[in-house]
Amino acid sequence: MDDFYLKKIIIHQFSTADTDLILSDKEIVLTPKLDDYFRKKLAKVFSDEAKRGRFSSDSPFLAYLSDDFLMTSVKISEVWKEEFVISEDQKVNDLIFIQFDREGQAYFAFLRLTLREQLAHIGQEDQPIKISQNNLPSPSQTPDEALVINLDSLDYYLIEKRVKYNGSFANYFSENLLQISPQESVKKSIKVLEQTAQKIANQFQRDDFAFQSKMKSSIYDQLEEKAELSPEDLANQLFDDNLTARLTFVDQVKEKIPEPVKLADIDHSRQIKKLENQKLSLSNGIELIVPNRVYQDAEVVEFIQNDNGTYSILIKNIEDINNK
């Protein structure tokens, strides 16, 4: 797990009964179990789901931060509530504020966790199974919303959910509360790259299984070997023989992803795992799983297009075969 050192935690609560705040007046005592729980929650923010960016030094939201941690938490809770009350689907939420260090740098975190109703075994009565209220979600679950700020660089990591208001959905957290325009998450950026590449391939009659496989292996290589996802590099790999396709791809991607997507400061292992194998389903019912590290190695596997338009797949130099 990341090198988190938790220093202070304050928890307030938003109640749906009267859409009001139940404010705490002190920090919680940090036990080993709570330390482990909130460290896991913070780790989920430094992930492929996080939108990222950097606050300007004159950001209105930064004005809420002060040396008084309790006052800061109360003020942010109050301005958060003013924006959140527009939501049509309100539940009890814990508003968690954390001061912590990560790799020697100071951070501030605001997490919103929706509390759950769960069945629990309580005593040995006639009806021992009862509904327990206000249960925290599991440690492995991504926070419903989160803002983590590097207090030195003012870089931020954001998890947000759109809320329903007047029949439409709004990113109230980034647009209204924080007043920022974050970069897309790595997860969303990869989806944009894949969808745009497929669209361009369709326009130029290139969208076949070979192109789909090349696209996945190219994105995988960037995730595995480089510190960023570069639309230009990907265009050069996918459309190396077509300048128009390369330029069109880059132009369309940059409408949604204007800058290369940095990877060094977040955990993107889930995306690497998702793309590490090529999964091929053949018309004769055979299914193949080929690791990307050998997919383009002609000494291991070769894809042959026959004169009649069918394909043959030649798998070479097999030392051993096991039944699974």
Phi, psi and omega in degrees: 000154179306157181281075179265135172237103183280130184250315182218142175222131173235137181236120170253172181223142174257121182258134178279345183300316180228021183043051182234170179260138170255103190267136174273156179246013181201165177285156175275155174281125187269102176274165178304321180292319178293320177302315180295319181299310185284333173297320178292323177296317179295323180299328179291339179281326177274062188224180181291352179271349187280132166279150185224164178175194179221129176291142169285152184296338180260020180299132178301325182293322181298337179295340179283341182280134179213177178288342177271100186298318180296313181298320178300314182295322179293315182296316180294322177300319182292316180288330175297314182300320180301326180274323187286335185296347176289342185296138180275349183238083185259136177227171177292131181230140167269133177253111191248127180243132186226132166258127181207165174248144175225119181051042174082002180247149184275137180228155172238136181229142173232115180244138171249122179241121176283127182277150187246155165266134181221154173283138180220146176273113184240106177071193181236049182272185178297327177237078185287340181267116183228165176280125174257140187262161169056046177273135177288147176293166183295154180301329184280352182276135178297137177305149178301319173211151180203144172228123176238129184239128169283114188287346177272309184268342186068014170294144179230158177233129191228128168246124180219156175236140175288144177250149180274130182211122180054040176081358178235176182244143183224142171276071186299329188293307181282319187284316186265310185285311185267335181056055181227164174236087186288159172288154177295153177292162176300318179301312180290324180297319178297320178297319177297316179299315181295313182295320180292317179299318180294321179297315180293319179299321177298319181297328183252020177053047182240002190275084174235184184297327180296319179292316179301318180292318179297322179297313181297317181291327179292316177295319178301315180299319179295318179296321186281324192250338188243166180268007180201160171261117184249117177301323180296314180297319180294320178298319180295328180281319186277324186234047186297336184255012184218098183299318181298317179295320179299311182294320180296317179300310182297317180298316183288322178296318185289349172294329181251332181232083187292336182238154173305144184271115180286145185238344193294331189262005180228163177272109178247024182297330180296322178289323176298315181297321180296328185255003188288343179235145169269125180249111186249130176249117186265156185294340179270008177095350179284138175240135182239140170242115184241119178300140181300331183294342179241356188300320183259016178267107183295344177280350182246312181218140182226132178256124186241126175266120183280164182299331181273008177092352177277172180243150169235144178241123181251117178257126192244160169054047179276117181275331184205147177232127179243144175272129179242000000 
